[in-house]
Amino acid sequence: MNETKFRILETLAREIGNPMSISILAKKIRDNYGSGDYKNINKTIQNFSKKEIIKIEKTGNAIITKLNFENYLLVDLLAEIELVRKIKFLEKYTGFQIILSELNIHMKEFKELKSLLLLNPERNAKLNRMELLIILNHDEIENKTKKIIKIFDMLENKHNTRIDHLSLEDKTFLDYLTFQESNIVKQALKNKLVLFRPQTFWIEIKEAILDGRNIKSGEFIKPTKISESDHIYNLGRFGYTEFGNEVRHGERIGIEFLITSILLKEKNIRHVEAIPIILAKNEEKINYEVLVFLSSKYGTIEKLFGILEAINAIKPMKKIGKAVKELANMKIIAVKANMENMEDKLRLYNVIK
């Protein structure tokens, strides 16, 4: 595969669910790689179209491009791209070869492992850290998560490298890619390396798309950059109505990402006070593995633990209780929350009587 073909397919893979014109695709290639000749890109796309690897559609004056997952060869091409990117990454950051080699040995024992993704690889490598997304067979995640945590704790201590990791069952992973709101999984598709079983990963994506699911990657959003108006809009979406109709429109943000953002920007006390309400009102919607991962990554886990601990003391809930137990096992030291004020708020919102 020549460099132009690689860049086109790699860019379209980052932008799944976001069809774009050839001119926009060429711009993204130039932005990502520093160069990209429009004529050469257009010629290569036309060739891909003849081979039915890429679909092109004319919309007005623009020619829209997207990957054709009906083509049998596409999965192999995308898997090849993952391998090439992995090799380039490890040639540049040679220090990660040892830790990833050891990780590969340990993860082989997990037959339930479907894929292993390294998120934001270059940026994290410069900070001597790793972010990993582990996708497991949905029948085995409960049994295997504790073993996985032990492996990463061992590797983290041995190599003095921070490792943040998130384990999701395959169904949950695909669900997050279809949610109509910004979340960590949709963002992951923009910048990841599939370290383990790339073919399996892309087959899962292919099957979901061919089944009619709206799989879509999302732009990376810094939690600290989420605006106050977007906080208010999303708090309303999740049942906190104290702000009334103050903000009726905004960027839809996943509840785990919203909570993390509010804890990072804790200056607005009213927003922080809303967290126990939306946690209690949306207990079944929240994925606590995702919430803990984000809180650990962004340094808000002690504050989160304090809030969860207080809610669990006031009104025990199954998923919150489980999260409290797991955080205690992780030796996290909670920042104590104001239980009296929290109890009054929970009563006001009819969470408790």
PyMOL commands that set and color helices and strands:
alter all, ss='L'
color gray80, all
select helices_A, chain A and resi 3-14+22-33+38-50+74-92+96-107+121-126+141-159+170-178+184-188+198-210+223-225+228-237+255-264+269-281+288-298+301-314+318-329+339-348
alter helices_A, ss='H'
color red, helices_A
select strands_A, chain A and resi 20-21+54-59+62-67+113-119+129-136+162-169+192-196
alter strands_A, ss='S'
color yellow, strands_A
deselect
rebuild
show_as cartoon
